[in-house]
Amino acid sequence: MADMIKVKLVRSFVGRPDKQRRICASLGLHKMNRVKELPDNAAIRGQINKVCHLVSVVD
C-alpha cells in the first residue's frame, strides 16, 4: 500500500478561487472531513501542493 496516499479535506473551499475548487473536485474531495485514497504519483502530489492549506495527508 506504499503507492497510495490518503487525503482529507479539512477546510472548506467556499470563497476560494475556482481553480482551487476544481483541484479539490479532481481529487474527489467534495465534502468536509472526507478521506480519499489516491495513487501516490507526481501529478497527485502536485495537486495536493496547490491546495495544501485546505487538505491534510492522513497516515
PQR file of N, CA, C, O and H, with PARSE charges and radii, in Angstrom:
ATOM      1  N   MET A   1       0.821  -1.200   0.000 -0.4000 1.5000
ATOM      2  CA  MET A   1       0.000   0.000   0.000 -0.0000 2.0000
ATOM      3  C   MET A   1       0.863   1.262   0.000  0.5500 1.7000
ATOM      4  O   MET A   1       0.367   2.348   0.301 -0.5500 1.4000
ATOM      5  N   ALA A   2       2.139   1.132  -0.332 -0.4000 1.5000
ATOM      6  CA  ALA A   2       3.009   2.299  -0.346 -0.0000 2.0000
ATOM      7  C   ALA A   2       2.701   3.214  -1.529  0.5500 1.7000
ATOM      8  O   ALA A   2       3.082   4.384  -1.521 -0.5500 1.4000
ATOM      9  H   ALA A   2       2.542   0.250  -0.576  0.4000 1.0000
ATOM     10  N   ASP A   3       2.017   2.691  -2.542 -0.4000 1.5000
ATOM     11  CA  ASP A   3       1.718   3.534  -3.696 -0.0000 2.0000
ATOM     12  C   ASP A   3       0.422   4.309  -3.541  0.5500 1.7000
ATOM     13  O   ASP A   3      -0.026   4.939  -4.499 -0.5500 1.4000
ATOM     14  H   ASP A   3       1.708   1.740  -2.548  0.4000 1.0000
ATOM     15  N   MET A   4      -0.191   4.282  -2.372 -0.4000 1.5000
ATOM     16  CA  MET A   4      -1.443   5.006  -2.151 -0.0000 2.0000
ATOM     17  C   MET A   4      -1.226   6.065  -1.073  0.5500 1.7000
ATOM     18  O   MET A   4      -0.394   5.909  -0.179 -0.5500 1.4000
ATOM     19  H   MET A   4       0.173   3.769  -1.594  0.4000 1.0000
ATOM     20  N   ILE A   5      -1.998   7.145  -1.184 -0.4000 1.5000
ATOM     21  CA  ILE A   5      -1.916   8.233  -0.220 -0.0000 2.0000
ATOM     22  C   ILE A   5      -3.340   8.621   0.164  0.5500 1.7000
ATOM     23  O   ILE A   5      -4.211   8.708  -0.701 -0.5500 1.4000
ATOM     24  H   ILE A   5      -2.674   7.271  -1.910  0.4000 1.0000
ATOM     25  N   LYS A   6      -3.584   8.854   1.449 -0.4000 1.5000
ATOM     26  CA  LYS A   6      -4.908   9.253   1.921 -0.0000 2.0000
ATOM     27  C   LYS A   6      -4.918  10.757   2.149  0.5500 1.7000
ATOM     28  O   LYS A   6      -4.051  11.301   2.833 -0.5500 1.4000
ATOM     29  H   LYS A   6      -2.876   8.784   2.152  0.4000 1.0000
ATOM     30  N   VAL A   7      -5.910  11.421   1.566 -0.4000 1.5000
ATOM     31  CA  VAL A   7      -6.027  12.871   1.642 -0.0000 2.0000
ATOM     32  C   VAL A   7      -7.376  13.214   2.256  0.5500 1.7000
ATOM     33  O   VAL A   7      -8.394  12.615   1.910 -0.5500 1.4000
ATOM     34  H   VAL A   7      -6.614  10.979   1.009  0.4000 1.0000
ATOM     35  N   LYS A   8      -7.382  14.185   3.173 -0.4000 1.5000
ATOM     36  CA  LYS A   8      -8.605  14.593   3.860 -0.0000 2.0000
ATOM     37  C   LYS A   8      -8.819  16.088   3.662  0.5500 1.7000
ATOM     38  O   LYS A   8      -7.885  16.874   3.813 -0.5500 1.4000
ATOM     39  H   LYS A   8      -6.555  14.672   3.455  0.4000 1.0000
ATOM     40  N   LEU A   9     -10.045  16.484   3.325 -0.4000 1.5000
ATOM     41  CA  LEU A   9     -10.392  17.898   3.183 -0.0000 2.0000
ATOM     42  C   LEU A   9     -10.704  18.443   4.572  0.5500 1.7000
ATOM     43  O   LEU A   9     -11.712  18.066   5.169 -0.5500 1.4000
ATOM     44  H   LEU A   9     -10.804  15.845   3.202  0.4000 1.0000
ATOM     45  N   VAL A  10      -9.856  19.321   5.092 -0.4000 1.5000
ATOM     46  CA  VAL A  10     -10.013  19.815   6.462 -0.0000 2.0000
ATOM     47  C   VAL A  10     -10.537  21.244   6.520  0.5500 1.7000
ATOM     48  O   VAL A  10     -11.007  21.680   7.571 -0.5500 1.4000
ATOM     49  H   VAL A  10      -9.037  19.628   4.607  0.4000 1.0000
ATOM     50  N   ARG A  11     -10.464  21.986   5.409 -0.4000 1.5000
ATOM     51  CA  ARG A  11     -11.001  23.340   5.372 -0.0000 2.0000
ATOM     52  C   ARG A  11     -11.916  23.468   4.164  0.5500 1.7000
ATOM     53  O   ARG A  11     -11.688  22.845   3.126 -0.5500 1.4000
ATOM     54  H   ARG A  11     -10.082  21.632   4.555  0.4000 1.0000
ATOM     55  N   SER A  12     -12.946  24.276   4.311 -0.4000 1.5000
ATOM     56  CA  SER A  12     -13.899  24.461   3.226 -0.0000 2.0000
ATOM     57  C   SER A  12     -13.281  25.278   2.099  0.5500 1.7000
ATOM     58  O   SER A  12     -12.435  26.139   2.339 -0.5500 1.4000
ATOM     59  H   SER A  12     -13.131  24.782   5.153  0.4000 1.0000
ATOM     60  N   PHE A  13     -13.704  25.007   0.875 -0.4000 1.5000
ATOM     61  CA  PHE A  13     -13.226  25.797  -0.251 -0.0000 2.0000
ATOM     62  C   PHE A  13     -14.227  26.871  -0.655  0.5500 1.7000
ATOM     63  O   PHE A  13     -14.132  27.418  -1.754 -0.5500 1.4000
ATOM     64  H   PHE A  13     -14.391  24.308   0.680  0.4000 1.0000
ATOM     65  N   VAL A  14     -15.192  27.183   0.224 -0.4000 1.5000
ATOM     66  CA  VAL A  14     -16.120  28.280  -0.015 -0.0000 2.0000
ATOM     67  C   VAL A  14     -15.331  29.589   0.048  0.5500 1.7000
ATOM     68  O   VAL A  14     -14.577  29.823   0.992 -0.5500 1.4000
ATOM     69  H   VAL A  14     -15.268  26.739   1.117  0.4000 1.0000
ATOM     70  N   GLY A  15     -15.508  30.423  -0.948 -0.4000 1.5000
ATOM     71  CA  GLY A  15     -14.789  31.691  -1.008 -0.0000 2.0000
ATOM     72  C   GLY A  15     -13.389  31.580  -1.581  0.5500 1.7000
ATOM     73  O   GLY A  15     -12.668  32.575  -1.655 -0.5500 1.4000
ATOM     74  H   GLY A  15     -16.120  30.232  -1.715  0.4000 1.0000
ATOM     75  N   ARG A  16     -13.000  30.391  -1.983 -0.4000 1.5000
ATOM     76  CA  ARG A  16     -11.675  30.182  -2.583 -0.0000 2.0000
ATOM     77  C   ARG A  16     -11.781  30.343  -4.097  0.5500 1.7000
ATOM     78  O   ARG A  16     -12.875  30.254  -4.654 -0.5500 1.4000
ATOM     79  H   ARG A  16     -13.585  29.583  -1.923  0.4000 1.0000
ATOM     80  N   PRO A  17     -10.661  30.577  -4.759 -0.5600 1.5000
ATOM     81  CA  PRO A  17     -10.690  30.700  -6.230  0.2800 2.0000
ATOM     82  C   PRO A  17     -11.201  29.424  -6.899  0.5500 1.7000
ATOM     83  O   PRO A  17     -11.090  28.324  -6.358 -0.5500 1.4000
ATOM     84  N   ASP A  18     -11.757  29.606  -8.078 -0.4000 1.5000
ATOM     85  CA  ASP A  18     -12.351  28.487  -8.815 -0.0000 2.0000
ATOM     86  C   ASP A  18     -11.324  27.399  -9.113  0.5500 1.7000
ATOM     87  O   ASP A  18     -11.665  26.216  -9.127 -0.5500 1.4000
ATOM     88  H   ASP A  18     -11.847  30.499  -8.518  0.4000 1.0000
ATOM     89  N   LYS A  19     -10.091  27.779  -9.347 -0.4000 1.5000
ATOM     90  CA  LYS A  19      -9.048  26.793  -9.646 -0.0000 2.0000
ATOM     91  C   LYS A  19      -8.850  25.838  -8.471  0.5500 1.7000
ATOM     92  O   LYS A  19      -8.666  24.637  -8.671 -0.5500 1.4000
ATOM     93  H   LYS A  19      -9.814  28.740  -9.335  0.4000 1.0000
ATOM     94  N   GLN A  20      -8.887  26.367  -7.241 -0.4000 1.5000
ATOM     95  CA  GLN A  20      -8.723  25.516  -6.063 -0.0000 2.0000
ATOM     96  C   GLN A  20      -9.928  24.601  -5.879  0.5500 1.7000
ATOM     97  O   GLN A  20      -9.776  23.458  -5.447 -0.5500 1.4000
ATOM     98  H   GLN A  20      -9.036  27.342  -7.078  0.4000 1.0000
ATOM     99  N   ARG A  21     -11.113  25.088  -6.200 -0.4000 1.5000
ATOM    100  CA  ARG A  21     -12.318  24.250  -6.134 -0.0000 2.0000
ATOM    101  C   ARG A  21     -12.208  23.083  -7.111  0.5500 1.7000
ATOM    102  O   ARG A  21     -12.541  21.946  -6.777 -0.5500 1.4000
ATOM    103  H   ARG A  21     -11.236  26.016  -6.551  0.4000 1.0000
ATOM    104  N   ARG A  22     -11.737  23.378  -8.321 -0.4000 1.5000
ATOM    105  CA  ARG A  22     -11.610  22.334  -9.336 -0.0000 2.0000
ATOM    106  C   ARG A  22     -10.544  21.315  -8.966  0.5500 1.7000
ATOM    107  O   ARG A  22     -10.691  20.129  -9.262 -0.5500 1.4000
ATOM    108  H   ARG A  22     -11.467  24.302  -8.593  0.4000 1.0000
ATOM    109  N   ILE A  23      -9.479  21.763  -8.326 -0.4000 1.5000
ATOM    110  CA  ILE A  23      -8.437  20.832  -7.885 -0.0000 2.0000
ATOM    111  C   ILE A  23      -8.999  19.898  -6.822  0.5500 1.7000
ATOM    112  O   ILE A  23      -8.753  18.692  -6.867 -0.5500 1.4000
ATOM    113  H   ILE A  23      -9.360  22.727  -8.087  0.4000 1.0000
ATOM    114  N   CYS A  24      -9.754  20.443  -5.863 -0.4000 1.5000
ATOM    115  CA  CYS A  24     -10.360  19.598  -4.823 -0.0000 2.0000
ATOM    116  C   CYS A  24     -11.328  18.598  -5.443  0.5500 1.7000
ATOM    117  O   CYS A  24     -11.370  17.436  -5.039 -0.5500 1.4000
ATOM    118  H   CYS A  24      -9.954  21.422  -5.827  0.4000 1.0000
ATOM    119  N   ALA A  25     -12.099  19.046  -6.417 -0.4000 1.5000
ATOM    120  CA  ALA A  25     -13.042  18.148  -7.081 -0.0000 2.0000
ATOM    121  C   ALA A  25     -12.305  17.052  -7.845  0.5500 1.7000
ATOM    122  O   ALA A  25     -12.751  15.905  -7.862 -0.5500 1.4000
ATOM    123  H   ALA A  25     -12.065  19.990  -6.746  0.4000 1.0000
ATOM    124  N   SER A  26     -11.190  17.390  -8.472 -0.4000 1.5000
ATOM    125  CA  SER A  26     -10.443  16.376  -9.216 -0.0000 2.0000
ATOM    126  C   SER A  26      -9.791  15.365  -8.283  0.5500 1.7000
ATOM    127  O   SER A  26      -9.534  14.228  -8.677 -0.5500 1.4000
ATOM    128  H   SER A  26     -10.827  18.322  -8.458  0.4000 1.0000
ATOM    129  N   LEU A  27      -9.523  15.779  -7.047 -0.4000 1.5000
ATOM    130  CA  LEU A  27      -9.010  14.844  -6.045 -0.0000 2.0000
ATOM    131  C   LEU A  27     -10.133  13.992  -5.450  0.5500 1.7000
ATOM    132  O   LEU A  27      -9.865  13.043  -4.713 -0.5500 1.4000
ATOM    133  H   LEU A  27      -9.732  16.703  -6.727  0.4000 1.0000
ATOM    134  N   GLY A  28     -11.389  14.325  -5.768 -0.4000 1.5000
ATOM    135  CA  GLY A  28     -12.519  13.564  -5.257 -0.0000 2.0000
ATOM    136  C   GLY A  28     -12.992  14.046  -3.902  0.5500 1.7000
ATOM    137  O   GLY A  28     -13.736  13.342  -3.219 -0.5500 1.4000
ATOM    138  H   GLY A  28     -11.607  15.096  -6.367  0.4000 1.0000
ATOM    139  N   LEU A  29     -12.572  15.240  -3.501 -0.4000 1.5000
ATOM    140  CA  LEU A  29     -12.944  15.797  -2.200 -0.0000 2.0000
ATOM    141  C   LEU A  29     -14.061  16.816  -2.407  0.5500 1.7000
ATOM    142  O   LEU A  29     -13.815  17.934  -2.861 -0.5500 1.4000
ATOM    143  H   LEU A  29     -11.968  15.812  -4.056  0.4000 1.0000
ATOM    144  N   HIS A  30     -15.286  16.425  -2.071 -0.4000 1.5000
ATOM    145  CA  HIS A  30     -16.435  17.288  -2.289 -0.0000 2.0000
ATOM    146  C   HIS A  30     -17.029  17.801  -0.989  0.5500 1.7000
ATOM    147  O   HIS A  30     -17.676  18.849  -0.980 -0.5500 1.4000
ATOM    148  H   HIS A  30     -15.485  15.518  -1.702  0.4000 1.0000
ATOM    149  N   LYS A  31     -16.825  17.085   0.109 -0.4000 1.5000
ATOM    150  CA  LYS A  31     -17.380  17.491   1.402 -0.0000 2.0000
ATOM    151  C   LYS A  31     -16.280  17.500   2.454  0.5500 1.7000
ATOM    152  O   LYS A  31     -15.270  16.807   2.329 -0.5500 1.4000
ATOM    153  H   LYS A  31     -16.300  16.234   0.102  0.4000 1.0000
ATOM    154  N   MET A  32     -16.495  18.292   3.482 -0.4000 1.5000
ATOM    155  CA  MET A  32     -15.520  18.410   4.568 -0.0000 2.0000
ATOM    156  C   MET A  32     -15.330  17.075   5.288  0.5500 1.7000
ATOM    157  O   MET A  32     -16.258  16.273   5.394 -0.5500 1.4000
ATOM    158  H   MET A  32     -17.315  18.855   3.584  0.4000 1.0000
ATOM    159  N   ASN A  33     -14.128  16.856   5.772 -0.4000 1.5000
ATOM    160  CA  ASN A  33     -13.746  15.695   6.584 -0.0000 2.0000
ATOM    161  C   ASN A  33     -13.895  14.365   5.859  0.5500 1.7000
ATOM    162  O   ASN A  33     -13.962  13.319   6.504 -0.5500 1.4000
ATOM    163  H   ASN A  33     -13.374  17.508   5.686  0.4000 1.0000
ATOM    164  N   ARG A  34     -13.946  14.385   4.544 -0.4000 1.5000
ATOM    165  CA  ARG A  34     -13.973  13.142   3.775 -0.0000 2.0000
ATOM    166  C   ARG A  34     -12.544  12.747   3.440  0.5500 1.7000
ATOM    167  O   ARG A  34     -11.706  13.597   3.137 -0.5500 1.4000
ATOM    168  H   ARG A  34     -13.891  15.235   4.020  0.4000 1.0000
ATOM    169  N   VAL A  35     -12.277  11.456   3.497 -0.4000 1.5000
ATOM    170  CA  VAL A  35     -10.942  10.936   3.200 -0.0000 2.0000
ATOM    171  C   VAL A  35     -11.005  10.178   1.885  0.5500 1.7000
ATOM    172  O   VAL A  35     -11.918   9.384   1.657 -0.5500 1.4000
ATOM    173  H   VAL A  35     -12.958  10.766   3.744  0.4000 1.0000
ATOM    174  N   LYS A  36     -10.042  10.426   1.033 -0.4000 1.5000
ATOM    175  CA  LYS A  36      -9.966   9.771  -0.269 -0.0000 2.0000
ATOM    176  C   LYS A  36      -8.595   9.129  -0.404  0.5500 1.7000
ATOM    177  O   LYS A  36      -7.579   9.747  -0.085 -0.5500 1.4000
ATOM    178  H   LYS A  36      -9.301  11.071   1.218  0.4000 1.0000
ATOM    179  N   GLU A  37      -8.568   7.895  -0.875 -0.4000 1.5000
ATOM    180  CA  GLU A  37      -7.311   7.192  -1.100 -0.0000 2.0000
ATOM    181  C   GLU A  37      -6.953   7.308  -2.580  0.5500 1.7000
ATOM    182  O   GLU A  37      -7.707   6.872  -3.450 -0.5500 1.4000
ATOM    183  H   GLU A  37      -9.393   7.393  -1.134  0.4000 1.0000
ATOM    184  N   LEU A  38      -5.797   7.899  -2.851 -0.4000 1.5000
ATOM    185  CA  LEU A  38      -5.380   8.199  -4.217 -0.0000 2.0000
ATOM    186  C   LEU A  38      -4.014   7.596  -4.493  0.5500 1.7000
ATOM    187  O   LEU A  38      -3.250   7.345  -3.561 -0.5500 1.4000
ATOM    188  H   LEU A  38      -5.184   8.254  -2.144  0.4000 1.0000
ATOM    189  N   PRO A  39      -3.694   7.360  -5.762 -0.5600 1.5000
ATOM    190  CA  PRO A  39      -2.354   6.852  -6.083  0.2800 2.0000
ATOM    191  C   PRO A  39      -1.294   7.903  -5.766  0.5500 1.7000
ATOM    192  O   PRO A  39      -1.505   9.097  -5.979 -0.5500 1.4000
ATOM    193  N   ASP A  40      -0.170   7.449  -5.263 -0.4000 1.5000
ATOM    194  CA  ASP A  40       0.917   8.352  -4.880 -0.0000 2.0000
ATOM    195  C   ASP A  40       1.840   8.551  -6.077  0.5500 1.7000
ATOM    196  O   ASP A  40       2.792   7.795  -6.275 -0.5500 1.4000
ATOM    197  H   ASP A  40       0.001   6.479  -5.090  0.4000 1.0000
ATOM    198  N   ASN A  41       1.543   9.584  -6.873 -0.4000 1.5000
ATOM    199  CA  ASN A  41       2.393   9.901  -8.021 -0.0000 2.0000
ATOM    200  C   ASN A  41       2.631  11.411  -8.076  0.5500 1.7000
ATOM    201  O   ASN A  41       2.082  12.158  -7.266 -0.5500 1.4000
ATOM    202  H   ASN A  41       0.770  10.197  -6.712  0.4000 1.0000
ATOM    203  N   ALA A  42       3.430  11.846  -9.008 -0.4000 1.5000
ATOM    204  CA  ALA A  42       3.821  13.251  -9.084 -0.0000 2.0000
ATOM    205  C   ALA A  42       2.635  14.172  -9.375  0.5500 1.7000
ATOM    206  O   ALA A  42       2.588  15.287  -8.856 -0.5500 1.4000
ATOM    207  H   ALA A  42       3.875  11.239  -9.666  0.4000 1.0000
ATOM    208  N   ALA A  43       1.688  13.734 -10.185 -0.4000 1.5000
ATOM    209  CA  ALA A  43       0.535  14.564 -10.528 -0.0000 2.0000
ATOM    210  C   ALA A  43      -0.338  14.825  -9.305  0.5500 1.7000
ATOM    211  O   ALA A  43      -0.747  15.960  -9.059 -0.5500 1.4000
ATOM    212  H   ALA A  43       1.726  12.828 -10.606  0.4000 1.0000
ATOM    213  N   ILE A  44      -0.622  13.776  -8.544 -0.4000 1.5000
ATOM    214  CA  ILE A  44      -1.438  13.919  -7.341 -0.0000 2.0000
ATOM    215  C   ILE A  44      -0.704  14.761  -6.305  0.5500 1.7000
ATOM    216  O   ILE A  44      -1.310  15.620  -5.665 -0.5500 1.4000
ATOM    217  H   ILE A  44      -0.289  12.854  -8.745  0.4000 1.0000
ATOM    218  N   ARG A  45       0.593  14.523  -6.134 -0.4000 1.5000
ATOM    219  CA  ARG A  45       1.395  15.320  -5.188 -0.0000 2.0000
ATOM    220  C   ARG A  45       1.374  16.801  -5.560  0.5500 1.7000
ATOM    221  O   ARG A  45       1.317  17.662  -4.682 -0.5500 1.4000
ATOM    222  H   ARG A  45       1.085  13.825  -6.653  0.4000 1.0000
ATOM    223  N   GLY A  46       1.419  17.098  -6.855 -0.4000 1.5000
ATOM    224  CA  GLY A  46       1.367  18.486  -7.304 -0.0000 2.0000
ATOM    225  C   GLY A  46       0.034  19.137  -7.001  0.5500 1.7000
ATOM    226  O   GLY A  46      -0.015  20.303  -6.609 -0.5500 1.4000
ATOM    227  H   GLY A  46       1.465  16.399  -7.569  0.4000 1.0000
ATOM    228  N   GLN A  47      -1.055  18.388  -7.180 -0.4000 1.5000
ATOM    229  CA  GLN A  47      -2.382  18.919  -6.865 -0.0000 2.0000
ATOM    230  C   GLN A  47      -2.521  19.163  -5.370  0.5500 1.7000
ATOM    231  O   GLN A  47      -3.070  20.184  -4.957 -0.5500 1.4000
ATOM    232  H   GLN A  47      -1.015  17.441  -7.498  0.4000 1.0000
ATOM    233  N   ILE A  48      -2.029  18.236  -4.557 -0.4000 1.5000
ATOM    234  CA  ILE A  48      -2.086  18.406  -3.104 -0.0000 2.0000
ATOM    235  C   ILE A  48      -1.282  19.634  -2.697  0.5500 1.7000
ATOM    236  O   ILE A  48      -1.682  20.372  -1.796 -0.5500 1.4000
ATOM    237  H   ILE A  48      -1.583  17.406  -4.892  0.4000 1.0000
ATOM    238  N   ASN A  49      -0.158  19.853  -3.354 -0.4000 1.5000
ATOM    239  CA  ASN A  49       0.677  21.014  -3.056 -0.0000 2.0000
ATOM    240  C   ASN A  49      -0.055  22.324  -3.330  0.5500 1.7000
ATOM    241  O   ASN A  49       0.131  23.299  -2.601 -0.5500 1.4000
ATOM    242  H   ASN A  49       0.167  19.254  -4.086  0.4000 1.0000
ATOM    243  N   LYS A  50      -0.885  22.357  -4.372 -0.4000 1.5000
ATOM    244  CA  LYS A  50      -1.619  23.571  -4.733 -0.0000 2.0000
ATOM    245  C   LYS A  50      -2.689  23.926  -3.703  0.5500 1.7000
ATOM    246  O   LYS A  50      -3.000  25.102  -3.513 -0.5500 1.4000
ATOM    247  H   LYS A  50      -1.036  21.565  -4.964  0.4000 1.0000
ATOM    248  N   VAL A  51      -3.257  22.913  -3.033 -0.4000 1.5000
ATOM    249  CA  VAL A  51      -4.316  23.163  -2.045 -0.0000 2.0000
ATOM    250  C   VAL A  51      -3.896  22.658  -0.663  0.5500 1.7000
ATOM    251  O   VAL A  51      -4.728  22.171   0.103 -0.5500 1.4000
ATOM    252  H   VAL A  51      -3.004  21.958  -3.187  0.4000 1.0000
ATOM    253  N   CYS A  52      -2.607  22.776  -0.349 -0.4000 1.5000
ATOM    254  CA  CYS A  52      -2.091  22.234   0.915 -0.0000 2.0000
ATOM    255  C   CYS A  52      -2.694  22.941   2.127  0.5500 1.7000
ATOM    256  O   CYS A  52      -2.677  22.385   3.225 -0.5500 1.4000
ATOM    257  H   CYS A  52      -1.931  23.171  -0.972  0.4000 1.0000
ATOM    258  N   HIS A  53      -3.228  24.155   1.957 -0.4000 1.5000
ATOM    259  CA  HIS A  53      -3.858  24.873   3.058 -0.0000 2.0000
ATOM    260  C   HIS A  53      -5.293  24.398   3.296  0.5500 1.7000
ATOM    261  O   HIS A  53      -5.911  24.788   4.287 -0.5500 1.4000
ATOM    262  H   HIS A  53      -3.242  24.607   1.064  0.4000 1.0000
ATOM    263  N   LEU A  54      -5.831  23.565   2.408 -0.4000 1.5000
ATOM    264  CA  LEU A  54      -7.197  23.056   2.538 -0.0000 2.0000
ATOM    265  C   LEU A  54      -7.250  21.574   2.898  0.5500 1.7000
ATOM    266  O   LEU A  54      -8.255  21.104   3.433 -0.5500 1.4000
ATOM    267  H   LEU A  54      -5.329  23.247   1.604  0.4000 1.0000
ATOM    268  N   VAL A  55      -6.188  20.841   2.613 -0.4000 1.5000
ATOM    269  CA  VAL A  55      -6.195  19.393   2.812 -0.0000 2.0000
ATOM    270  C   VAL A  55      -5.079  18.978   3.755  0.5500 1.7000
ATOM    271  O   VAL A  55      -4.149  19.738   4.024 -0.5500 1.4000
ATOM    272  H   VAL A  55      -5.372  21.223   2.179  0.4000 1.0000
ATOM    273  N   SER A  56      -5.196  17.752   4.248 -0.4000 1.5000
ATOM    274  CA  SER A  56      -4.109  17.154   5.023 -0.0000 2.0000
ATOM    275  C   SER A  56      -3.932  15.718   4.557  0.5500 1.7000
ATOM    276  O   SER A  56      -4.874  15.076   4.093 -0.5500 1.4000
ATOM    277  H   SER A  56      -5.951  17.135   4.030  0.4000 1.0000
ATOM    278  N   VAL A  57      -2.710  15.231   4.691 -0.4000 1.5000
ATOM    279  CA  VAL A  57      -2.392  13.859   4.319 -0.0000 2.0000
ATOM    280  C   VAL A  57      -2.523  13.008   5.573  0.5500 1.7000
ATOM    281  O   VAL A  57      -1.859  13.264   6.577 -0.5500 1.4000
ATOM    282  H   VAL A  57      -1.945  15.753   5.069  0.4000 1.0000
ATOM    283  N   VAL A  58      -3.382  11.995   5.512 -0.4000 1.5000
ATOM    284  CA  VAL A  58      -3.668  11.134   6.654 -0.0000 2.0000
ATOM    285  C   VAL A  58      -2.802   9.889   6.550  0.5500 1.7000
ATOM    286  O   VAL A  58      -2.653   9.324   5.466 -0.5500 1.4000
ATOM    287  H   VAL A  58      -3.922  11.788   4.696  0.4000 1.0000
ATOM    288  N   ASP A  59      -2.235   9.460   7.661 -0.4000 1.5000
ATOM    289  CA  ASP A  59      -1.418   8.241   7.669 -0.0000 2.0000
ATOM    290  C   ASP A  59      -2.236   7.018   7.971  0.5500 1.7000
ATOM    291  O   ASP A  59      -1.699   5.911   8.016 -0.5500 1.4000
ATOM    292  H   ASP A  59      -2.356   9.918   8.541  0.4000 1.0000
TER
END
